[in-house]
């Protein structure tokens, strides 16, 4: 019998997805929700989100790039947004497989790949395995340069049964409150949290979050970063100076692992600079994607 996570009252199915924008495709591990927009003849940019906030986190980036002639793909990782919550370990293999199968189904080749936060280890691992599929690599406040230091309560969540109990009874409020720390700008918090809450009503969300933590997705991927650092792939790196989720200090290790990465520090900004400072980030991103 599945653990009764409070607040998860709906099942993701064809009926509950009727009013959802975007498209759906069945991959080997389940249904993936995605949105593919922009010029069908333009260069392809693929946006991979992080630990728990689904594809809406790329609203400013998606809109900007589609208006500037790019073909842009964003999707929800398994366990998030409107993608399925399969009964499987939420590890790096699952997320790389999801990305690889999605690109194959959509016929997208030689893409520009952008990874945000936990999306950093996913895109880096994808590049490590499929180097010929990636033209350029963009990282925004990526996890994995060092293990993410979790507070004692979240460390306890990794324990069998203790995690289910804590996340099941108290997890909703904690998750919603926790994402506020991603933002440096207080005015954006309420709107951001309202969008975030939508996915939490669907069964399997907390189970996926718990499995992601237990399967080392917030641990170090430094060796992967070192391997792709030895590749000759143009790499752009953004980091918010006031990031409390993946601290700015981690950028030193990341730059050592990928010495050719171009680092842009975004001042007065937290964990999601593309969302808080889209004007500044988009200008640099467009230059990187269009210049040789």
Steps between C-alpha positions, in 0.01 A plus 500: 500500500649840402579749775213755539671830423268778614379741234557267205135461405509466121632245253687609190311362201349607169207668674704710744736600217224624269545867580881492517694696238768318307527143375544151641701200383532150645861397561628173647458622859169682453333809358707817465344847479686738268468819300677550169477851357662750270636484148510141376806586291690679779779368722366273775529590868395245763419621853539256791365612836615408849406311815132580547378802299365385160518657156327829583825611658622566146212735402724806436767295319253305286315814391819690422666227297192411298457868407863512388483223244588193704315172520463444875411187697412495868356203686414374847736248654333181618333557836448872434244720331268303272741215422436153645627393842624147414574242769875493439819643656529870419869492415726646235435206267126569500540870421763452227287226343196727503690778323658266246172332410314832479755645257487185289120496484492867399782454248720768658873472432803713584322707764609786722445359848418710809493355852373685806597390852451119510457528124875568495598142592235372259625701201865436592437125523313510169791684338741248652307211342389661173759768413406510131142598590598827669629810322522738799446463873349756737491460878301719741595468869567129448497244778767233521827691527479407869234304690206720602510551877158416638373615841467225765125457445545434130785261575250300705266485200743257337437243776256217415146567628616813684515681167155381396355612832665843505437578135150359512386697804700822477660502155254721312554812708874439516540459126295810420686706759834363387472614140468859623870475584574467128395861447683816600204720397214479757239628255534185287453248781119480527441460126779242476359297790148504354625344176709248691209372709303375198718190449478406868138385475590210272582162651866400501661842528644461851598141434700622200663779701596254772641249252701774329669587829565136586649426158783753530374769263613769748844343548823580317528460123846652494654213301235543230573872481872424473440261210292749303760765591744307284266531203516789258139609550418870535366542854322795661454523877270731697496533879297722731728666753244457781409139422421320829389176334820421310744750652703724274818356657433178308576688178872481580498120487280498192734734313798281592319198361396683180779757454374625163154591641413870474376607843253787537417603855157655543496748789210543746358171386425159647482149358306572180659803328328431167165546682595794722724688257378386156614814319860462609515124457320492164738752345803288593324177400407633157856615434635158598254312279545718193872580494756244375 
